[in-house]
Amino acid sequence: MTSPQAPGLNVAVHGHPNLDTLVLWHPAVRTDADAVGALASRIATRSGVRVVVPTWEDGRDLLRSVRYARQSAVHPPDQVSVVGYGAAGIAALSLAQHQRRLGIGLRRVTCVDGAPDLTDPISGQPLAAPTPAPVDTAVDVVASEDPAWAQATVTAWQAADWAATLVPADQFTWRIA
């Protein structure tokens, strides 16, 4: 199902509305929506979650998609998970850091294809060093594009008392086929 979530922004939803919600921020949604839709459908089916896939251009769209996912969820709104690829993965990590200030709660965030030269599209800034975990949010970083950066990032998050995990690239299956 595709529906407008805000003027000029569409979202595709895969899975049953009663399931836990995962927001999927994939940059290919602008160039290969069918492939991203197939990935979202596969995730929804295999993982038993509702997958919200926004068509996004910038950080404002990413924030609006989280708002939409929270407002349209049947379950408690602070149980949303976010998976971001590339710069959107950096945005997912930043969102976890700033969730209290933003008045939201997240169950899990996952950064895929992160790298040190990427900036957060929400703030326009590089990813800040993690501060002590104020919440119980799990953080996953996939060791794909830059494994050394991924390892250093996980180590920094763990040192700040976040439940952070390094996911080996060969174990991460949420790729566009």
N, C-alpha and C positions, 0 to 999 in steps of 0.2 A: 504494500500500500504506500502510495506517495501522497503527501499532503503538505500544504504550506504551513510552516510553523511560525513564520513571521513574514512580513512583506518582503518579497524578493528572495526568500530562502525556503527551499524545499527539503523535506526529510523523507527518506524511505524507511519503513518499519517492517522488520521481519520477525516472526515469532508471535506467540500468544501474549496479549496484554497483561495477563496475570503473572508472567514470569519475571524474574529479576532482569533489570535493564543494563545493557552494555551500549555505550556510545562509541561508535567506530569512526574515528577521524582519519580517513585515507585520502591522500592527495590525488590519487587516480580517479576519484569520483567525478572530477571535472572532465577527464579525458576518456575514461573507460568505465562509465557507470554500470554497464552490464556485468563486467568482470567483478567490480566491487559489490554489486548486488548479489552475484553468485557466491562470493566469499561470505557476505553477511548471512545469506540463507544457509550456507553450510555451517557457519558458526552457530546460528540459532538452532538448527536441527541437532547438531552433534553435542552442543553444550547446554541445551535446554534453557536458553535465555532469549529475551526480547532484544533485538539489535536495532538500534536507531542510527541511521547513516545520513548525516546532513550533507547537502551540497554546500561547501563552504569556500569562501574566497579569502577571508582574513580572520583575525582573532575575535572580532565582534561576532562573527557567525559561529565560531566555536563556542563562545559563551552562551549565545542564544540557543545552541543545540543542547547544551547541558540543562538550561532552564526548561526547554521543551521536554526533555527526557524526564526531568524531575516532576514537572507538572502533569505529565500524561501517564506517569507510572501508577499502577495499582498498589504496589508495595510501598513501604516507607521511602520517601524521596531521598534519604541519605544512604541508600543502599545501591546507588548507581556506580557502575564501573566505567572507566574510560580507557580505550586503546587508541594510541596515536602513532602514526608513521612519520618518520623524518621530523621536520619542524613541529608537526602536530604532536609527536611524541615528547618533544621538549615542552610543549604547551601542557601536556598531560601531567608531567612532573611538576611544572610550575603551579598548575591548578591544585595539585595535592598540597604543595607548600602553603598556598594562600587560601585554602578552602574555608578556614574559620573566618578570615577577614571578608570573604565573599558570602558568608552565611550559608554554606553548603557542607555536605558531608559526602565522602566517597568511600566505597568499599575497597576498590582496587584501581590502580592506574598502571598502565603498561606502556613503555617506550620502546618502539621498534625502529631500527635504522637511525638511532640518535648518533650525533657526532659533535665534537667540540666547537665546530664552526657554525652550528645552527643556532638561530635565535628563536625565542618564544614569540610566535605570531600574536599572542594576546597582549604582551607587554612591549614587544619590540626589543627586548633586552636578552642578553645571554642568560642561561640558566644560573641562578644564584646558588651558592653553596647551601645545602639543606640545614635548616635550623632544627632544634630538637622536636621530635614528633609530638604535636599536641593532640593527635587523634590516632585511632587504630585503623589506618589505611595501609593495605599491602601495596608494595611497589615492586614491579617487575621491570627489568631492563634486559632486552634481548641483545645478545652479543653477536650482532650481524655486521653492519657496515664498518664499525671501528671497535673490535673486541677489547682493545686496551682501554678505550674511553668507557665502554660499558662496565668493565671490571672496576675501574677507578670510581665511576659514578655509584655503583652499588656499594663499594667500600665506604664512600663518603656518607651515603644515606644510612648505612648500618651504624657508622660511628655516631650519627645523630639520633640513634635509637629508633629508626624506622624499620619496619619488617620488610627489608629489601632483598630481592633474589635476582641472581644472574641466571638468565635462561639461555642455554646453549643454542646457537643458531640452528643446528640440526634437529633440535627438539621443538622448535617453534613451527607450527603447521598452518598458521593463519596467514598464508601468502596467497596472492592471486596466481591461479594456476595458468 
